[in-house]
Structure formats: structure tokens, C-alpha cells
Amino acid sequence: SEVPPLVDRCQVSPIERLTEAVPAYPFIDLAAHVCTPADASLHLAFEHRVDLAVVSRNDAGALARQGVAAIRARLDGPALVLSGWRCVLVHPIYSDVVRATPTLWRGLLRIRAIVEAV
């Protein structure tokens, strides 16, 4: 059988992927994800801390700020649907937009979520 393109792409060495990858701006990057147990009262639960970075080019950071705002707005929207899990809490705990280099702006949004098994 034919190998799916994504699987074939994952078999390329990391160096080749870096030299081929040219991101489109603005883009969102998963900067960090930390998961810790948060069990209580016989319920299996986990706390997730997720850092999302929004990177944009020379626009005085406007697109990075808009990207962070769009993600924050989605967190205030309908509840996240998870199979076998219930999202008990999800909220932003930190956000900022800074100049990363002379030509790039980086917005950071840190999100805290607690999910428990149903």
C-alpha cells in the first residue's frame, strides 16, 4: 500500500525539514505544553499549561495582537468538545506581544486548562 504523504514527510530528517520549511506569516506555534496530574476525589484529572506563540512580520505587531485576541475570543466561546474527557476549566493566564527581532513580532498566550475523565 502507498505511504500517506504525512507519514512519508515525518521520515525526512529534521535538518531537511528545517531547510525546506518556510512559514507563512502570521502563524501560530505551540511554544510549550506542560501536563501535570490534578486528581481529586477519585476523579482522573490533568492540568495543562499551553503556550501559544503568534508570529508576524513588520506590522508594528498588529497581526500578532489580532492573533492573540482571536485565540482568547475562542476560549470564551462554546465549550471544547473532548472524547472521554470534560474540560472543567480553561482560561488565559498571560498574554503579551513583543518585538522578537527587528523584522518579527511575537505574541504569547499562556492558557491553563483542567480536564477530567468522564
Salt bridges, closest charged atoms under 4 A:
GLU20 OE1 - ARG9 NH1 2.54
GLU47 OE2 - ARG49 NH1 3.33
GLU47 OE2 - ARG112 NE 2.98
ASP51 OD1 - ARG110 NE 2.67
GLU116 OE2 - ARG86 NH2 2.08
